[in-house]
Amino acid sequence: MAKDEPLTKTVETCIQRFGKQFSRWSDNRVWYEYDAQFRLLSHLCSSLDPSSPKQAAMVHAEIPARNGQRYDIAVYDKETAQRIVDRHFANPEWADIMREKERVAVVVEVALAWVEGEPKTRMSHHSIYYAYRTRIRAAMRRLVDNAEDGQLKRGTTHYVVICCITRQYKRTRKYADYELVEKAREWVKKELRRNCANKPIFVRVYWASDHPDDSPDWI
């Protein structure tokens, strides 16, 4: 068993739990990307953070990445989290030192998707709205970039969670055609292969949509 496997298993369980909730109650739970990040963060904190306030929390949001961007959610192992508090907080430049010296055990990026279009109409080969495609692609590349910089350990597994909205805003809201949802999921698969194959880390993508015929699952 790989050293990081118990941690990744817990992270995956939390992702799946969150994905099922989004699938059932997306409108009531997630309005913006930050909502999705916060609700998944809550699952991870309740499962991973120590109960004692004397111990450093393992799960944190908006952690600086070495390429100048930020991770949506970063999970440190227990020893690293405690070392950051004990050693680096004594220096006013602790954030820079932490970014350069300490590895993140697991990163989770969260992105929304929006499937638009009508069945039986002419449309492009994309069914996910452009701005959302851009953010999904950026999340994948952020993981790969920082793996190559060494902030993420070679051979570890990290995640992109996609929350896809399929109900269209019209006079009365209705679901997008399921064929378009399938097309959107296939596009994500292609982007995963294009951006993350044969890299120092493994990237797994979890897809959850609010379409009643689409079950949340790993891509």
C-alpha positions, 0 to 999 in steps of 0.5 A: 500500500502506498504511503499516501493511500489512506489519505487519498482514500479519505479525500475520495470518500469526501469528494464522492459524498459532496458530489452526490449532494450536488447531484441532488440539491445543486440549486439549493447548495451551490450558486458560485464556485466558492460555494462548491469549494466551501462545502467540499472543504467542510467535508474534508475538514470534518473527516481529516482535521484533528479534534484537538485545537492544539494540533495543526489542521491539515485542510486549508483553502487558497494555499499559494502554489509555486507558480504564483497561483493558488490551490482551491483546497490543499491537504497536508499530512499531519507532520507537515501541518504541525511543522509549518506551525511550529517552525515557519510561523516564527518568521514574518515571511512564513508563507513564502518559506512554506510555499518553497519548502513544504510539499502539499500531500493532496490538492483538490481543484473545484470547477463549475461547468455549464452545459448549454444548447438545445437537442436537435439543433446545430451547435459546435463540438463543445457543449460546455460554455467557453468560460467554464471550459477555460477554468476546467483546463486551467485547474488541470494545468495548475496541478501539472505545473506545480508537480513539475516545480516540485511542490507536489510529490512525484507519484501522488494523486490529486483531484479536479472536481467538476460540478456541472449545471444542466438546467437552462434558465428560460421562462421555465427551467428545463434540463439540457438534452442528455446527449449534450451532457455526455458530450461535455463529459467526453470533452473533459476526458479528452482534456484530462488525457491531453493535459495530465497524461504521462506527468509526474503526478496522477490527476483524477477527475470527479464529475457531478451534474444535476441532470437526473439521468447522469450519475456522479462518478470518476472520469 
